[in-house]
Amino acid sequence: MPRKQLEVPPAVARQFIKDMRAFFAAGLSPKADAIAAQQAWLFSQHVHKAVKVHEVKELFYAMKHQV
């Protein structure tokens, strides 16, 4: 069954990319966790369901070489 594509406003997508770069720049510090938590909250606002921090981190790592 195909997944429904996630539609977010362009400003949110641009912020996601900016935060993804900051996440990798922060390394393994608590700041990286805070960045992922912020993105999880933002996505939760747009998909109207809970998005977990580990899901955002997985997405960051999956997209690392795509941007």
Secondary structure by P-SEA (a helix, b strand, c coil): ccccbbbbcaaaaaaaaaaaaaaaaacccaaaaaaaaaaaaaaaaaccccccaaaaaaaaaaacccc
